[in-house]
Amino acid sequence: MAELCRTDSSLTALDEEMLWEMMEDHRCRIVRSICPSRLTPYLRQAKVLDQLDEEEVLHSPRFTNTAMRVGHLLDLLKTRGKNGAIAFLESLKFHNPDVYTLVTGLQPSVDFTNFSGLMETSKLTECLAGAIGSLQEELSQEKGQKEALLRQCQQLQEYLGQAEARAEALRQLEADHGRMKREVSAHFHEVLKLKDEMLSLSLHYSNALQEKDLAATRCRGLQEELYLMKQELQREKMSSSCEREFRERSLKMTNDLEPGDEELSRLKEENERLRSLTFSLAEKDILEQNLDEALESRQELVNRIHSLREQAMAAERQRKQYWEEKEQTLLQFQKTKVDCEIYKEKMNVLQSQVVELQKERDQAYSARDGSQLEMSQNLAEKDALRRKVFELTDQVCELRQQVQRLQAQAESLPGPKQEPGAREPCPKRKQQLVRMFALCPWDDSDGSSSESQLWSDLSARSSRELVDSFHSSSPVPPSQQSLYKRAAEDFWEDPSSFSGCPETLEVDQGGSLGAKKGDADLDYEIVDREDLPESENSLQLSSGGLHLSASVPVRRRPARKILGQVTVLAFQGDALLEQISVIGGNLTGIYIHRVTPGSAADEMALCPGTQIMMVDYEATEPLSKAVLEGMTLDRAVRLLQRVNGFCCLSVKVNMEGYKKLVQDLKAKVATSGDSFYIRVNLALERRAEGELQVHCNDILHVTDTLFQGGSCWHAHRVGPYSTKGTEQGTIPNYAQAQQLLIALIQDMAHRSTMARKQPSGGAQKLVRIVSMDRTKASPLWSSFDGGQSDPSQVEDPSTVCFWAESYFTLVPYTLVHSHRPSRPRPVLFVPRVVGKILMEKLCLLQGYKKCPAAYLSQEEYDASSQRGDIIQEREASGGRYCVTCSTVESLMGKNTHALLDIQLDSVRVLHKMEIFPIIIHISINEKVAKKFKKALQRLGTTEDQLLEAARQEEGELDKVPCLYSSLAPDSWSDLHALLGCVRLAIADEQKKVVWTE
């Protein structure tokens, strides 16, 4: 603003544009500071407003707050020309002299000779008397409100006492609960000891039974030996009796032969007579032949007798062997029977123990749920009471300052001037408490700071309080992180942890506008600007944000860092990456690796091993906040490069993760902390050594996004049957891949005429064009755009594509996740007409069955829709035909491939239900269409319709969020060969890893 002369007459000498330009330069301060109801009486007397204008400004429902009413008042006065501007400035002399000084650069003086002459002196006196009367009425109303607020504060203090009593009762209950838990634990240990003793006794009993069985077996063996000995004894007796009889017969025969000499002589004579007989030659030959035959027959009989004896001996040995095996089998059967009974008893005992443990677990769960619910209710009540206390404290501060300001104005009315250090009203919101370098406590001897500088910009808030508040009023039990944050806040809010809190807030020299004695609940201190470091002293955010004047009210809290908990540090982060260096990635987190000595980060006690959770690099911009947890190293470095000024870092100490990452980097197990899988949507040729040649639809495992200084990514090609990488190399980063994709699309546009001549399915796919809608929360390309996204929409780091940092809608890489389904996957054919032909053939084979579309009435349809069970539907009379998830899962449960006749857009619905279908694409051209001529006639479809449907559905294949198998036209000759190829493709796809976007 141009420098003005120090007389009021200079205002009337200025032209209209200059006057309104002066007020427009300070419009923000004007609409925040003045009250329109105090200015309208004077403006009406000056005849720049009428009654309708006053009612519109003060009572119009269009204006919901004071700032909007003041803004409309300024717009109305601007239409009145120069008179409106001069009358408005003169009204500011009475009611807002500080604003008048700010706008005009003149000191306010109530000199009736220097008025612009817009109103008479008598009317001016009447206006001033009316204004004083209205101020007295407002003062009386403020006193009444003050008394009401004091009563309400007393009630709140009573409520607080009751809450403390309830908290004490809860602590007693917690102590009782802990004692009961200890008793239950002791009893549980005793029960475990008894169970162990019972188990040992059962083991002893089983050992005794085994010994008894062994004794019985030994006894049985001895009985068998005794039986064998008896049999052997009987055989010996029989043999001895036979020998005795033989000896008796031989003795008898010898006795009989001794007296037979005559008979012996007779036999000798007969023998001699027979010798004397002569036989003819023929008779001798016959007798010799008969003798030989007799000898041969005798020899055969002897051999047969020997063989029969051997067979008898072998049969006897086999019988003995079988008998022994039988005895052993019986013995094993008895042992197994005993073991089975023992195991049955053990299982019964274990089942009873499991039932008891389940009962105890259910009781513990119910007790835990009740405790968590009670704790959540107590925390919600505590948060509500704390918020009420804060609001009431702010209101008391505001009312006190307004009352004191009114008293000062009332005292200054008879005099010609007002105190230059008049205090502006305290805003309704307290200042965001920002932890600086080292704020020295307030020195009571320093009372020279002005009142306007003391309360300047008390309403500035950090965006972190607006977005990342962890207070919860929900009855759902809080998470572990929320409980940690609540414990940290209770530590900071505990009055016992404060040291040296001021009892009074005396600001001005005379003490007339200072706080009253006993206001110790306002935990603010006055910190002189000279006590701050040079960087903090010069910090000013021009857009109405943080402004450090000569003395600033701040909250005094002891600085303390708790390991494992998130701490917010605010400091001057000029060229932040020159102060610190970072390592890590989306898998491990972002860690500080080195800190420059003597930098602001070093003074804030940042050290290696500190994990950065969140960064807010402008305190006045609520949209410049980003979460680094789950972010890649490349994107984190690009984000931290933007930090060049005041910033807030949310950090926590995680030395275990940092040491593991450093060890992996030193051992060359990993090159960074990044690890994620992508699907490539374009073909990349190998142009230099070390680069990876990539085809469209390849799956890559990216392990480093800042490889070779961030110009490329390091990745491994993933095989179809596992998630392990095979071939490794470098690929372009996301921005370079987008440029290559655009160049490839332009090249394809130049060759469009040649591409039309190629048959469908004959050429290799070079690019997969994917376009995204920025209005949808899609993980494909959403990025951190320098604070232009909506911070209220919290994005899941596992679903956000953490490398895309541009505004292109073409996506060269797509983030994918792996799945390994154990059950048979359903099958979907493209085009659907060919799928209908193949499904008729596959249904005749084992392991394949068509999934039917069930008819559902309106009630059944509503119930299924509510459960989210419907995959695809088509309307019918009185109801709908729907393919449901339960039908598909029932077929999968029978170890059968469900054959689906659905559209490609239903694949995403199946993925949401954790069902991953196999997509078989059969490439169709004119030659192939002729092979389906007969089958198409049965379906009532022509070849042209098949070709048109194939072209449409092939275009939709790029939108499918998973990989698919394609059968080339030259891989089969007839329908039977196609059926075999389809079965092989289904079996091969069932073995592969499923990658979904």
Long-range contacts (C-beta under 8 A, 24 or more apart in sequence): 1-25, 1-105, 3-105, 4-104, 4-105, 4-106, 6-106, 6-107, 7-106, 7-114, 8-106, 8-109, 8-111, 8-114, 9-114, 10-106, 11-86, 11-89, 11-104, 11-106, 11-116, 12-86, 12-116, 15-82, 16-81, 16-82, 16-85, 19-82, 19-85, 19-86, 19-89, 20-78, 20-85, 22-103, 22-104, 23-74, 23-85, 23-88, 23-89, 23-103, 25-103, 26-99, 26-102, 26-103, 27-71, 27-74, 28-544, 29-99, 29-102, 30-70, 30-74, 30-99, 30-103, 31-66, 31-67, 31-70, 31-71, 31-74, 32-67, 33-96, 33-98, 33-99, 33-424, 34-70, 34-92, 34-95, 34-96, 34-99, 35-66, 35-95, 36-66, 36-69, 36-70, 36-73, 38-95, 38-131, 38-134, 39-73, 39-88, 39-91, 39-92, 39-95, 40-73, 41-127, 41-130, 41-131, 41-134, 42-87, 42-90, 42-91, 42-94, 42-127, 42-131, 43-77, 43-87, 43-88, 43-91, 45-119, 45-123, 45-124, 45-126, 45-127, 46-83, 46-87, 46-90, 46-91, 46-118, 46-119, 47-118, 47-119, 48-77, 48-80, 48-83, 48-84, 48-87, 48-88, 48-118, 49-76, 49-77, 83-116, 83-118, 86-116, 86-118, 87-116, 87-118, 90-115, 90-116, 90-118, 94-128, 94-131, 95-131, 97-418, 97-422, 98-422, 98-424, 98-452, 107-417, 107-420, 108-417, 108-418, 109-416, 109-417, 110-416, 110-417, 111-416, 128-413, 132-410, 132-413, 135-406, 135-409, 135-410, 138-406, 139-403, 139-406, 139-410, 142-399, 142-402, 142-403, 142-406, 143-403, 145-399, 146-399, 146-403, 149-392, 149-395, 149-396, 149-399, 152-392, 153-392, 153-396, 156-385, 156-388, 156-389, 156-392, 159-385, 160-385, 160-389, 163-381, 163-382, 163-385, 166-378, 167-378, 170-374, 170-378, 177-367, 177-371, 188-360, 195-353, 198-349, 202-342, 202-345, 202-346, 202-349, 206-342, 209-338, 209-342, 210-335, 210-338, 213-334, 213-335, 213-338, 217-331, 220-327, 224-327, 369-477, 372-477, 373-475, 373-477, 375-477, 375-478, 376-472, 376-474, 376-475, 376-476, 376-477, 376-478, 377-475, 379-472, 379-478, 379-486, 380-472, 380-473, 380-474, 380-475, 383-471, 383-472, 383-473, 384-473, 386-493, 387-471, 389-521, 390-430, 393-430, 393-521, 393-522, 394-426, 394-428, 394-429, 394-430, 395-428, 397-426, 397-522, 398-425, 398-426, 398-427, 398-428, 400-426, 400-515, 400-516, 401-425, 401-426, 401-455, 401-513, 404-512, 404-513, 405-513, 408-512, 408-513, 421-450, 421-451, 421-452, 421-508, 422-451, 422-452, 423-451, 423-452, 423-454, 423-455, 423-507, 423-508, 423-513, 424-452, 424-455, 426-455, 426-458, 427-458, 427-459, 428-459, 429-459, 429-461, 430-458, 431-457, 431-458, 431-459, 431-460, 431-461, 431-553, 431-554, 431-555, 432-460, 432-461, 432-462, 432-464, 432-465, 433-554, 433-555, 433-557, 434-462, 434-546, 434-554, 434-570, 434-619, 434-648, 435-557, 435-559, 435-568, 435-569, 435-570, 436-532, 436-536, 436-554, 436-570, 436-571, 437-532, 437-533, 437-535, 437-536, 437-571, 437-600, 437-603, 437-604, 438-533, 439-525, 439-527, 439-531, 439-532, 439-554, 439-556, 440-527, 440-528, 440-531, 441-500, 441-525, 441-527, 441-556, 442-502, 442-525, 442-526, 442-527, 442-528, 443-528, 444-502, 446-528, 447-506, 447-507, 447-508, 447-509, 448-509, 449-507, 449-526, 449-528, 449-550, 449-551, 450-550, 451-507, 451-508, 451-513, 453-549, 453-550, 453-551, 454-507, 454-526, 454-549, 454-551, 454-552, 454-553, 455-553, 456-547, 456-549, 456-552, 457-544, 457-545, 457-546, 457-547, 457-549, 458-553, 460-544, 460-545, 460-546, 460-547, 460-619, 460-620, 462-570, 462-616, 462-619, 462-648, 463-616, 463-619, 463-620, 463-621, 463-622, 463-623, 463-624, 463-625, 463-791, 464-568, 464-616, 464-625, 464-648, 466-622, 467-622, 467-625, 467-791, 467-792, 468-614, 468-625, 484-564, 484-565, 484-566, 485-565, 485-566, 488-562, 488-565, 491-560, 492-557, 495-523, 497-557, 497-558, 498-523, 498-556, 498-557, 498-558, 499-558, 500-556, 501-525, 501-556, 523-555, 523-556, 524-553, 524-554, 524-555, 524-556, 525-553, 525-554, 525-555, 525-556, 526-551, 526-552, 526-553, 527-551, 527-552, 527-554, 535-572, 535-600, 536-572, 539-572, 539-646, 541-618, 541-619, 541-620, 541-646, 543-620, 544-620, 545-619, 545-620, 546-619, 546-620, 546-646, 561-605, 561-653, 563-653, 564-652, 564-653, 564-654, 565-652, 566-613, 566-650, 566-651, 566-652, 567-650, 567-651, 567-652, 568-648, 568-649, 568-650, 569-604, 569-606, 569-648, 569-649, 569-651, 570-619, 570-646, 570-647, 570-648, 571-600, 571-601, 571-603, 571-604, 571-646, 571-647, 571-649, 572-600, 572-645, 572-646, 572-647, 573-600, 573-601, 573-617, 573-643, 573-644, 573-645, 573-646, 573-647, 573-649, 574-600, 574-644, 574-645, 575-644, 576-601, 576-617, 576-640, 576-641, 576-643, 576-644, 576-647, 577-637, 577-640, 577-641, 577-643, 580-606, 582-612, 582-633, 582-636, 582-637, 582-640, 583-633, 583-661, 583-662, 583-665, 583-672, 583-673, 584-611, 584-633, 584-636, 584-661, 584-672, 584-673, 585-632, 585-633, 585-672, 585-673, 585-674, 585-675, 585-704, 585-705, 586-630, 586-631, 586-632, 586-633, 586-673, 586-674, 586-675, 586-676, 586-797, 586-802, 587-673, 587-674, 587-675, 587-676, 588-657, 588-660, 588-661, 588-673, 589-628, 589-629, 589-654, 589-657, 589-673, 590-628, 590-629, 590-631, 590-633, 590-636, 590-673, 591-654, 591-657, 591-658, 591-661, 591-673, 592-651, 606-649, 606-651, 608-658, 609-653, 609-654, 609-655, 609-658, 609-659, 610-651, 610-652, 610-653, 610-654, 611-651, 611-652, 611-653, 611-654, 611-657, 611-658, 612-636, 612-649, 612-650, 612-651, 613-650, 613-651, 613-652, 614-649, 614-650, 615-639, 615-640, 615-643, 615-647, 615-648, 615-649, 615-650, 616-647, 616-648, 616-649, 616-650, 617-642, 617-643, 617-644, 617-645, 617-646, 617-647, 617-648, 618-645, 618-646, 618-647, 618-787, 619-646, 619-647, 619-648, 621-787, 622-791, 623-787, 623-788, 623-789, 623-790, 623-791, 624-786, 624-787, 625-787, 625-791, 626-784, 627-797, 629-797, 630-797, 630-798, 630-800, 630-802, 631-797, 631-802, 632-674, 632-676, 632-705, 632-802, 632-803, 633-672, 633-673, 633-674, 633-704, 633-705, 633-706, 634-674, 634-705, 634-706, 634-710, 634-713, 634-733, 634-803, 635-705, 635-783, 635-784, 635-802, 635-803, 635-805, 637-706, 637-710, 638-805, 639-784, 642-786, 670-703, 670-704, 671-703, 671-704, 671-707, 671-714, 672-703, 672-704, 672-705, 672-706, 672-707, 674-702, 674-703, 674-704, 674-705, 674-706, 675-701, 675-702, 675-703, 676-701, 676-702, 676-802, 676-815, 677-701, 677-702, 677-718, 677-723, 677-815, 677-816, 677-817, 677-818, 677-995, 678-702, 678-715, 678-813, 678-814, 678-815, 678-816, 679-813, 679-814, 679-815, 679-816, 679-963, 679-995, 679-997, 680-731, 680-812, 680-813, 681-741, 681-767, 681-768, 681-769, 681-770, 681-811, 681-812, 681-813, 681-814, 682-737, 682-740, 682-741, 682-744, 682-766, 682-767, 682-768, 682-812, 683-744, 683-765, 683-766, 683-767, 684-731, 684-732, 684-737, 684-740, 686-729, 690-729, 690-730, 691-729, 691-730, 691-731, 692-717, 692-727, 692-728, 692-729, 692-730, 692-731, 693-729, 694-731, 696-765, 696-766, 696-767, 696-768, 697-765, 697-768, 697-963, 699-816, 699-963, 699-995, 700-731, 701-725, 705-733, 705-803, 711-736, 712-736, 718-993, 720-992, 720-993, 721-991, 721-992, 721-993, 722-993, 723-818, 723-993, 733-803, 734-803, 734-804, 734-805, 734-806, 734-812, 734-813, 735-805, 735-806, 737-812, 737-813, 738-806, 738-808, 738-810, 738-812, 740-812, 741-767, 741-810, 741-812, 742-808, 742-810, 745-769, 745-810, 759-925, 759-926, 759-927, 760-923, 760-924, 760-925, 760-947, 760-950, 760-951, 760-954, 761-923, 761-924, 761-925, 761-928, 761-954, 761-966, 761-968, 761-969, 762-923, 762-925, 762-969, 768-958, 769-810, 769-958, 770-810, 770-811, 770-814, 770-958, 770-959, 771-809, 771-810, 771-811, 772-809, 772-811, 774-809, 779-815, 779-997, 780-804, 780-811, 780-814, 780-815, 780-997, 781-808, 781-809, 781-811, 814-997, 815-997, 816-995, 816-996, 816-997, 817-995, 817-996, 817-997, 818-993, 818-994, 818-995, 819-916, 819-993, 819-994, 819-995, 819-996, 820-993, 820-994, 821-916, 821-994, 823-892, 823-893, 823-895, 824-892, 824-895, 824-896, 824-897, 824-898, 824-990, 825-892, 825-897, 825-915, 825-916, 825-917, 825-918, 825-989, 825-990, 825-994, 826-851, 826-888, 826-891, 826-892, 826-897, 826-898, 826-899, 826-900, 826-910, 826-915, 826-917, 826-918, 827-897, 827-898, 827-899, 827-900, 827-917, 827-918, 827-920, 827-986, 828-900, 828-902, 828-904, 828-907, 828-917, 828-918, 828-919, 828-920, 829-920, 829-922, 830-904, 830-919, 830-920, 830-921, 830-922, 830-953, 830-954, 830-957, 830-964, 831-922, 831-924, 831-946, 831-949, 831-950, 831-953, 831-954, 832-901, 832-903, 832-949, 832-953, 833-936, 833-939, 833-941, 833-945, 833-946, 833-949, 834-922, 834-924, 834-932, 834-946, 835-899, 835-901, 835-920, 836-901, 836-939, 837-932, 837-935, 837-936, 837-939, 837-975, 838-978, 838-979, 838-982, 839-899, 839-901, 841-975, 841-979, 842-899, 842-979, 842-982, 842-983, 843-899, 845-983, 847-895, 847-896, 847-897, 848-896, 848-897, 848-899, 849-891, 849-894, 849-896, 849-897, 849-898, 849-899, 850-898, 850-899, 850-901, 851-883, 851-887, 851-888, 851-891, 851-898, 851-899, 851-900, 851-901, 852-887, 853-881, 853-882, 853-883, 853-901, 854-881, 854-882, 854-883, 854-884, 854-887, 855-879, 855-880, 855-881, 856-880, 856-881, 856-882, 868-912, 868-913, 871-902, 871-906, 871-909, 871-910, 871-913, 872-902, 872-903, 872-906, 872-909, 885-910, 885-913, 885-915, 888-915, 889-915, 897-986, 904-953, 904-956, 904-957, 904-959, 904-960, 905-956, 905-959, 907-960, 907-961, 907-962, 908-961, 911-961, 911-962, 911-996, 916-962, 916-994, 916-996, 918-965, 918-985, 918-986, 918-989, 918-990, 919-957, 919-960, 919-962, 919-963, 919-964, 919-965, 920-964, 920-965, 920-967, 920-982, 920-985, 920-986, 920-989, 921-954, 921-957, 921-964, 921-965, 921-966, 921-967, 922-966, 922-967, 922-978, 923-966, 923-967, 923-968, 923-969, 924-950, 924-969, 925-969, 927-969, 928-969, 931-974, 931-975, 932-975, 935-975, 961-996, 961-997, 962-994, 962-995, 962-996, 962-997, 963-994, 963-995, 965-989
